Amino acid sequence: MIARLLTLTWADLRTQLRSPMVLLFAIVVPAALIVVLHLVFSSAVDGSSDEVVVAVTGLTENADEEPSPADPTAAAVAGALRGLDSVQVTDSGDARAAVAGGDADLGVLIRGPRIELVRGDVSDIDASVVSSVVTGVAAGLRAVDVAVAAATELGVDPSGSGEVAGATLTTRPGQVADEQLDVGGALVAGQAGLFLLFTVGFAVLTLNTEREQGTLQRLYAAPMPRWLVIAAKALTAAILGCVATGILLVTGSVLFDIDFGAVPVVAGLVVAVVLAATSVAFIVARIARTAEQATMAQTVVALVLGIAGGAFSPLAATGIAARILDANPISAFSRGLGISSAGGGWAEVSGELLTMAAFTFGCLVVARLVPDRGQAR
């Protein structure tokens, strides 16, 4: 039984590898699109806005009046803003005049307990970021004032507060993993998932072609169970899909210096998405009457699932629409690669694996229950 299955699979593999369309849609076209789209999107991302100049009033002593130390609130605000990569902090005696004169994009005026933000010609995002930082610093200082007032009212010696309130946490430099692929990684994952649907379709949809040519009937008449023919198509599709997807991921990793994470985890994600794509192709093979109809239907399904899965750009949605998009195996595949690239293991990607497994099971049930329109001819 196994020998016959392997014989049928090897025959199908040789047939598929002899077809230039398989190699073209499995590797050449997606690799070319990945390179082109990566150049386009990466240049758009790299072309970020110029550095934002923020003028803060009160960083130094006022020379026109009696010398006094710099405003501690202004110093705290400036210190927080200097921690932002795209922000340059300057000292200004009049932040409003600096913004009006074009010397600064934003101004921070500190007048006693009141902090005022003056906006110039700057984007909404930059203004929101600076405003959030200033608001956070002000809230922190306010909390300190409340704590000091409460301690004084309770009779706590301020000089011994350091012994009572020891360090509650320690920090170290680093970068928090957001479990999201960058532009290059998202393009590689999305394009690999999109053209995976075409790749497995070439193998599965030969059922329709062989039915029209009479080959399928001769295979069914052979002394072997019919399910071996179907299993050989599925195994052929799985092999082609795994190999093509693996080549695209390796190519993307080498060209764009992308680390998708541990190889076993990535391999598990690849197998899961290949099985999901193969199950969809079997539905198409059942509902299509002719090979032409099967090809057209597979193209539509591949484009819908691929685009919805973020093959060209991620789609943002909320509510029911977000749940539907999350059930897409291409989306789950991209999310799983993002988790694994951040160091996640089997436990972390289990949700994405279960999503693809549930999708595969559901499609196989539909493929089993839906009438075979091609056989009814």
C-alpha positions as CSV (number, residue, x, y, z in Angstrom):
1,M,0.0,0.0,0.0
2,I,2.8,2.4,1.0
3,A,4.8,1.5,-2.1
4,R,1.8,2.2,-4.4
5,L,1.3,5.6,-2.7
6,L,4.9,6.5,-3.1
7,T,4.8,5.4,-6.8
8,L,1.8,7.6,-7.5
9,T,3.4,10.5,-5.6
10,W,6.7,10.2,-7.5
11,A,4.8,10.1,-10.8
12,D,2.8,13.3,-9.9
13,L,6.0,15.0,-8.7
14,R,7.8,14.3,-11.9
15,T,4.8,15.7,-13.9
16,Q,4.7,18.9,-11.8
17,L,8.4,19.5,-11.9
18,R,8.4,19.2,-15.7
19,S,5.9,22.0,-15.9
20,P,7.5,25.5,-16.1
21,M,4.4,27.1,-14.6
22,V,4.9,25.3,-11.4
23,L,8.5,26.6,-10.9
24,L,7.4,30.0,-12.1
25,F,4.6,30.5,-9.7
26,A,6.2,28.6,-6.8
27,I,9.5,30.3,-6.7
28,V,10.4,32.8,-9.5
29,V,7.4,35.1,-9.4
30,P,7.0,35.4,-5.6
31,A,10.8,35.9,-5.2
32,A,10.8,38.7,-7.7
33,L,7.7,40.3,-6.1
34,I,9.3,40.1,-2.7
35,V,12.4,41.9,-3.9
36,V,10.5,44.6,-5.8
37,L,8.0,45.2,-3.0
38,H,10.7,45.2,-0.4
39,L,12.5,48.0,-2.3
40,V,9.4,50.0,-2.6
41,F,8.1,49.7,1.0
42,S,11.5,49.9,2.6
43,S,12.3,53.1,0.8
44,A,9.0,54.6,1.9
45,V,9.6,53.6,5.5
46,D,13.2,54.9,5.4
47,G,12.0,58.2,4.1
48,S,10.8,59.2,7.5
49,S,10.2,62.8,8.6
50,D,13.0,65.1,9.8
51,E,14.0,65.5,13.4
52,V,11.4,67.4,15.5
53,V,12.8,70.4,17.4
54,V,11.2,71.1,20.7
55,A,11.9,74.4,22.5
56,V,11.6,74.2,26.3
57,T,11.4,77.3,28.5
58,G,13.2,77.2,31.9
59,L,16.1,74.9,31.3
60,T,18.7,77.6,32.3
61,E,18.8,80.5,34.7
62,N,17.1,83.7,33.7
63,A,19.8,86.3,33.2
64,D,17.4,89.2,33.1
65,E,16.2,88.6,36.7
66,E,17.8,87.4,39.9
67,P,19.8,84.3,39.2
68,S,17.9,81.1,40.1
69,P,18.4,77.4,39.4
70,A,16.8,75.9,36.3
71,D,13.2,74.8,36.7
72,P,13.2,71.2,37.8
73,T,10.0,70.6,35.9
74,A,11.5,71.8,32.7
75,A,14.6,69.7,33.3
76,A,12.5,66.6,33.8
77,V,10.5,67.3,30.7
78,A,13.6,67.9,28.6
79,G,15.3,64.7,29.9
80,A,12.3,62.6,28.9
81,L,12.1,64.2,25.5
82,R,15.8,63.6,24.9
83,G,15.2,59.9,25.2
84,L,13.2,60.0,21.9
85,D,15.3,59.3,18.9
86,S,13.7,61.8,16.5
87,V,13.4,64.7,19.0
88,Q,16.0,67.5,19.5
89,V,15.5,69.6,22.6
90,T,16.6,73.3,22.7
91,D,16.5,75.9,25.5
92,S,14.5,79.0,24.7
93,G,13.6,82.0,26.8
94,D,10.3,82.2,24.9
95,A,9.2,78.9,23.4
96,R,6.2,80.5,21.8
97,A,8.3,83.0,19.9
98,A,10.7,80.2,18.9
99,V,7.8,78.2,17.3
100,A,6.4,81.3,15.6
101,G,9.8,82.2,14.2
102,G,10.3,78.7,12.8
103,D,13.2,77.9,15.1
104,A,11.3,75.1,16.7
105,D,8.5,72.7,15.7
106,L,7.0,72.5,19.1
107,G,7.3,74.6,22.3
108,V,6.8,73.7,25.9
109,L,6.0,76.6,28.2
110,I,6.1,75.9,32.0
111,R,4.4,78.5,34.1
112,G,4.3,77.3,37.7
113,P,1.9,74.4,37.9
114,R,0.7,74.9,34.3
115,I,2.4,73.3,31.3
116,E,1.5,74.6,27.8
117,L,2.3,73.0,24.5
118,V,2.7,75.2,21.5
119,R,2.4,73.5,18.1
120,G,3.9,74.6,14.9
121,D,4.2,73.0,11.5
122,V,4.4,69.4,12.7
123,S,2.5,66.2,12.0
124,D,-0.2,64.9,14.3
125,I,1.8,61.9,15.2
126,D,4.8,63.9,16.4
127,A,2.6,66.3,18.3
128,S,0.8,63.4,20.0
129,V,4.1,61.7,21.0
130,V,5.6,64.9,22.5
131,S,2.3,65.7,24.2
132,S,2.1,62.2,25.7
133,V,5.6,62.4,27.1
134,V,5.0,65.8,28.6
135,T,1.7,64.7,30.1
136,G,3.4,61.6,31.6
137,V,6.2,63.6,33.2
138,A,3.7,66.1,34.7
139,A,1.6,63.3,36.1
140,G,4.7,61.7,37.7
141,L,5.8,65.0,39.2
142,R,2.3,65.5,40.6
143,A,2.4,62.1,42.2
144,V,5.7,62.9,43.8
145,D,4.3,66.2,45.2
146,V,1.3,64.3,46.6
147,A,3.5,61.7,48.2
148,V,5.7,64.3,49.8
149,A,2.8,66.2,51.2
150,A,1.3,63.1,52.6
151,A,4.6,62.1,54.2
152,T,5.0,65.5,55.8
153,E,1.4,65.4,57.2
154,L,2.1,62.0,58.7
155,G,5.3,63.2,60.3
156,V,7.7,61.1,58.2
157,D,11.2,62.4,58.2
158,P,12.0,63.2,54.5
159,S,15.7,62.5,55.1
160,G,15.0,58.9,55.8
161,S,12.6,58.3,52.9
162,G,15.4,56.7,50.9
163,E,15.8,54.0,53.4
164,V,12.0,53.3,53.6
165,A,11.4,53.4,49.9
166,G,14.1,51.3,48.4
167,A,14.5,50.4,44.7
168,T,11.5,48.4,43.5
169,L,12.9,47.5,40.1
170,T,16.1,47.6,38.1
171,T,16.5,48.4,34.4
172,R,18.9,47.4,31.7
173,P,19.2,48.5,28.1
174,G,17.5,46.4,25.5
175,Q,14.7,46.1,23.1
176,V,11.2,44.7,23.7
177,A,10.1,42.2,21.1
178,D,6.8,43.2,19.7
179,E,6.2,39.8,18.0
180,Q,5.6,41.6,14.7
181,L,7.6,41.1,11.5
182,D,9.3,44.1,9.9
183,V,8.5,45.2,6.4
184,G,10.7,42.7,4.7
185,G,9.6,39.8,6.9
186,A,5.9,40.6,6.4
187,L,6.4,40.7,2.7
188,V,8.2,37.4,2.6
189,A,5.6,35.7,4.7
190,G,2.7,37.2,2.8
191,Q,4.0,36.4,-0.6
192,A,5.0,32.9,0.4
193,G,1.5,32.3,1.7
194,L,-0.2,33.8,-1.4
195,F,1.8,31.8,-4.0
196,L,1.6,28.7,-1.8
197,L,-2.1,28.5,-2.7
198,F,-1.2,28.5,-6.4
199,T,1.6,25.9,-5.8
200,V,-0.6,23.3,-4.1
201,G,-3.4,24.0,-6.5
202,F,-1.2,22.8,-9.4
203,A,-1.0,19.4,-7.8
204,V,-4.5,18.9,-6.5
205,L,-6.3,20.3,-9.5
206,T,-4.7,17.7,-11.8
207,L,-7.7,15.6,-10.6
208,N,-9.9,17.7,-12.9
209,T,-7.5,17.5,-15.8
210,E,-7.0,13.8,-15.4
211,R,-10.8,13.3,-15.2
212,E,-11.3,15.1,-18.5
213,Q,-8.5,13.1,-20.2
214,G,-9.8,9.8,-18.8
215,T,-6.6,9.1,-16.8
216,L,-8.4,9.3,-13.5
217,Q,-10.9,6.7,-14.5
218,R,-8.1,4.3,-15.4
219,L,-6.4,4.9,-12.1
220,Y,-9.7,4.2,-10.3
221,A,-10.0,0.9,-12.2
222,A,-6.6,-0.2,-11.1
223,P,-6.4,-2.9,-8.3
224,M,-5.9,-0.4,-5.5
225,P,-8.2,1.7,-3.2
226,R,-9.4,5.0,-4.7
227,W,-8.3,7.0,-1.8
228,L,-4.7,6.2,-2.7
229,V,-5.1,8.5,-5.8
230,I,-6.4,11.3,-3.6
231,A,-3.7,10.8,-1.0
232,A,-1.0,10.9,-3.7
233,K,-2.3,14.3,-4.9
234,A,-2.4,15.6,-1.3
235,L,1.1,14.3,-0.6
236,T,2.4,15.8,-3.8
237,A,0.9,19.2,-3.0
238,A,2.3,19.0,0.5
239,I,5.8,18.3,-0.7
240,L,5.7,21.0,-3.4
241,G,4.3,23.5,-0.9
242,C,6.8,22.8,1.8
243,V,9.8,23.0,-0.5
244,A,8.6,26.2,-2.2
245,T,7.7,27.9,1.0
246,G,11.0,26.9,2.6
247,I,13.0,28.2,-0.3
248,L,11.2,31.6,-0.2
249,L,11.7,31.9,3.6
250,V,15.4,31.1,3.2
251,T,15.8,33.4,0.3
252,G,14.2,36.2,2.3
253,S,16.3,35.5,5.3
254,V,19.5,35.7,3.2
255,L,18.6,38.8,1.1
256,F,17.0,40.9,3.8
257,D,18.8,39.6,6.9
258,I,15.6,38.3,8.5
259,D,15.6,35.9,11.4
260,F,12.3,33.9,11.6
261,G,13.3,32.1,14.7
262,A,14.0,28.5,15.6
263,V,14.0,26.2,12.6
264,P,11.7,23.5,14.1
265,V,9.1,26.0,15.0
266,V,9.2,27.6,11.5
267,A,9.0,24.2,9.9
268,G,5.9,23.4,12.0
269,L,4.3,26.6,10.8
270,V,5.1,25.9,7.2
271,V,3.6,22.4,7.4
272,A,0.5,23.7,9.0
273,V,-0.1,26.4,6.4
274,V,0.6,24.0,3.6
275,L,-2.0,21.6,4.9
276,A,-4.5,24.4,5.2
277,A,-3.8,25.5,1.6
278,T,-4.1,22.0,0.3
279,S,-7.5,21.5,2.0
280,V,-8.8,24.6,0.2
281,A,-7.6,23.2,-3.1
282,F,-9.6,20.0,-2.6
283,I,-12.8,22.1,-2.2
284,V,-12.1,23.8,-5.5
285,A,-11.4,20.4,-7.2
286,R,-14.8,19.1,-5.9
287,I,-17.0,22.1,-7.0
288,A,-15.4,22.7,-10.4
289,R,-16.8,20.9,-13.4
290,T,-13.8,21.4,-15.7
291,A,-10.1,22.1,-15.4
292,E,-10.6,25.7,-16.6
293,Q,-13.2,26.3,-13.9
294,A,-10.9,24.9,-11.3
295,T,-8.0,27.1,-12.4
296,M,-10.2,30.2,-12.3
297,A,-11.7,29.3,-8.9
298,Q,-8.3,28.6,-7.4
299,T,-7.0,31.9,-8.6
300,V,-9.9,33.8,-7.0
301,V,-9.5,31.9,-3.7
302,A,-5.7,32.4,-3.7
303,L,-6.1,36.2,-4.3
304,V,-8.8,36.6,-1.7
305,L,-7.0,34.6,1.1
306,G,-3.6,36.1,0.2
307,I,-4.6,39.7,0.1
308,A,-6.7,39.3,3.3
309,G,-3.7,37.6,4.9
310,G,-1.5,40.6,4.2
311,A,0.4,39.5,1.1
312,F,0.9,43.1,0.1
313,S,0.1,45.1,3.2
314,P,-1.4,44.3,6.6
315,L,-5.2,44.8,6.9
316,A,-6.5,46.5,10.0
317,A,-10.0,45.5,11.2
318,T,-12.0,45.3,14.4
319,G,-14.9,43.3,15.7
320,I,-16.3,40.5,13.6
321,A,-14.1,41.4,10.6
322,A,-11.0,41.1,12.7
323,R,-12.1,37.6,13.9
324,I,-12.6,36.6,10.3
325,L,-9.2,37.8,9.2
326,D,-7.6,36.1,12.1
327,A,-9.0,32.8,11.0
328,N,-7.2,33.2,7.6
329,P,-4.4,30.6,7.5
330,I,-2.1,33.1,5.8
331,S,-2.7,35.6,8.6
332,A,-2.0,32.9,11.2
333,F,1.1,31.9,9.4
334,S,2.5,35.5,9.4
335,R,1.6,35.9,13.1
336,G,3.3,32.7,13.9
337,L,6.5,33.8,12.1
338,G,6.3,37.1,14.0
339,I,6.1,35.2,17.3
340,S,8.9,32.8,16.4
341,S,11.1,35.6,15.2
342,A,10.8,37.2,18.6
343,G,12.0,34.0,20.3
344,G,8.7,32.2,20.8
345,G,8.6,28.5,20.9
346,W,5.9,25.8,20.4
347,A,3.8,27.0,23.3
348,E,3.7,30.6,22.0
349,V,2.7,29.6,18.5
350,S,0.2,27.0,19.6
351,G,-2.7,29.4,19.0
352,E,-1.7,30.0,15.4
353,L,-1.1,26.3,14.9
354,L,-4.6,25.5,16.2
355,T,-6.1,28.1,14.0
356,M,-4.6,26.6,10.9
357,A,-5.4,23.1,12.1
358,A,-9.1,24.1,12.6
359,F,-9.2,25.7,9.2
360,T,-7.8,22.5,7.6
361,F,-10.3,20.3,9.4
362,G,-13.2,22.5,8.4
363,C,-12.1,22.6,4.7
364,L,-11.7,18.8,4.6
365,V,-15.2,18.3,6.0
366,V,-16.6,20.7,3.4
367,A,-14.7,18.9,0.6
368,R,-16.0,15.6,1.8
369,L,-19.6,16.7,2.0
370,V,-19.9,18.9,-1.1
371,P,-21.1,17.1,-4.2
372,D,-18.4,16.2,-6.7
373,R,-19.7,18.2,-9.7
374,G,-17.0,17.0,-12.0
375,Q,-17.8,13.3,-11.4
376,A,-21.5,14.0,-12.0
377,R,-20.9,15.0,-15.7
